[in-house]
């Protein structure tokens, strides 16, 4: 059986790992998943993302706060295969009043809603993270 939405599966694995306080997880690799994870590293939600030696999986380390809580509190898929969600530059979302981020797929690659606002770009909203 093939998976219909591997990105939703990836986000669910991150959410479940954070809830269970598993600080290291392994997910099947893809370029899009690696790009999303790299953005989450840059924003401080994850500590690191590295491809496994065989290249078939990504090893991801979640960031802990000083009180032992995960930095990643919520992660939610917005645009789904059955219902794509696109926004123009005037309607970019603000997640938790800009304390969280939205990850967008734009004509210039994946970026956060803040970066897209600076570059005056719209695109498909992949997910929201807080």
N, C-alpha and C positions, 0 to 999 in steps of 0.2 A: 504494500500500500504506500502510495506517495503522499508526502505531506503537502497540504494545499497552501500553508502560510508559514514558511520556515522562519520569517522574521518574528512573527507572533510567538512561535516556539522559543526562539532565542530570548525574547523579552520576558517570557514566562519563567524560563530557567534563571534569569537574573533576579527576578522578583522573588521566586521561591528560595533561591540561595540567600538573599538578603534577609528574608523572614526567618529562615532556619539558622541564620548566622554561620553559613558555610562561606569561608573567606576566599576559597579557591574553587573554581568550577572549570569544567571542560565542556565545550560546545562544538558541534560540527562546524567546520570552517567554510566561509564564503567571503568574497571581497566586500559585500555590503555589510555583513556582520562585523568584519574587521574594521571597516570605516566607522560604523556606529560605535563600536567599543573604543576606538581611538578618540572619538569626540567625547565620550564619557570619561576617558582618562584625562583629557585636556580640561574638562569642566570639574574634575575632582571627585566624581562619583565612583570611579574605579581607580585602582592603583596601577595596574599594568595589564597589557594584553600581548601575548606572544604566541606565535604559531608553534604547534607541537613539532617534534623532529620529523615526523612522517608527512606533515603538511595537511593532514586530514582533519585536524581539530585545532581550536584556539584554547589556550589556557588563560583564564581571566582571574585576576585578583581584585576583590572588592575592597573599598576603602572603609576603615573603621573610624568612628569619631572617638574622642578621648574617653567617653563614657561606655565604650564598647558597642554602641549602636551603629548600624550601617549608615553610610552617607546616603545611599539609595533608599528612599522611603517609598516612593511610588513610581511605577513605570507603566504606561498604558499605550497600547497601539491605537492610533487614530485612523489612518488610511488603511483599509483592508482590501483584499483582492475583490470582494464583491461590492465595495463602496469606497472608491478613491475620494480623498478629500484634498482639494487644491485651494490655495489662497493666493490672492495677488498681494503686492507689497503693501497695500493700504490696509489689509485685514490680517496681518501676521498676529498670531496668538501671543498673549502674555500669560505664562504659566505661573500661578501663585504670585501675581504682581511682579514678575521677573525675578523671583527667587529660584524658580525652576526654569527648565529649558524645554523648548520644542525642537526636535530634529527634523529638518526639512531636506528634501531632495530637490535641488535647484538645477538650473542649466549650467551652473558653475560647480557642481558637486554637492556633497552633503555638508550642511552647516547648521548652526543653531539659529534660533529665531532672532537673537540679538545681532549676529553676524549678517543675516539676511536683511535686517532692518538697516544696518549701516551701508550695505551694498545696494540697497533698494531693489531687492529681488523677491519674487514670490516662488511658490513651488508646491510640491506635495508634502503634506505633514505626515512624517513616518510615525513619530511617537512623541509623547510628553513625559518628562522626567522631573521628579522633585524629591 
